[in-house]
Amino acid sequence: MSLDTGQEQIFLEKALRGERAGLEYLIRKYKNMAFAVALKIVSNREDAEEVVQDAFLKAFASLSKFKRASRFSTWLYRITYNTSLTKLEQRPSPTVALEGPGDDEITDVPYQEENNLLQSDERKKFVDLALKQLTKDDYVVISLFYIGEKNVAEICEILSLKKSAVKMRLMRGRKQLESSLKSLLNTEIGDLL
């Protein structure tokens, strides 16, 4: 059992007893990935925030039923995924979220650090653009695998898919990402020249 898994078990036990520290730990650890999954499905920041809040409430209300056959994160992401789908079904028409710039908070950064931040931001921009070109299904699988660090079996459990379907979505998503990144980078290089 890794230190992280051991620590999670301690906080999970605290959460089962209703202790605030346990609940807060679980929220801090898993809210970002749950939000990423929800956002891709519902395509709206406000709805995604609501989905994540609902998912945590459902998980905490049913924590005594958690059988530990899988990891807590797998169970939570499954709840998040299902809650997202329910939210999507209830909505009359889909909307697109507009993201504002988040770099306004960076001030007085030395030149080298600023340059590194710009390069990092540029890479992130291209990866984000490529990810947005994936289908929702492929995006969720790619995100769970690479960002959420879930294995194929856990993704199967979260999404109620067969192993072959998850592997196909991973393969298709990787190919699409590669193609999108090549296209985006070639366009960017062409614009610079």
Buried (B, 14 or more C-beta within 10 A) or exposed (E): EEEEEEEBEEBBEBBBEEEEEBBEBBBEBBBEBBBBBBBBBBBBBEBBBBBBBBBBEBBBEEBEEBEEEBBBBBBBBBBBBBBBEEBBEEEEEEEEEEEEEEEEEEEEEEEEEEEEEEEEEEEEEBBEEBBEBBEEBBBBBBBBBBEBEBEBEBBBBBBEBEEEBBBBBBEBBBEBBEEBBEEBEEEEEEEEE
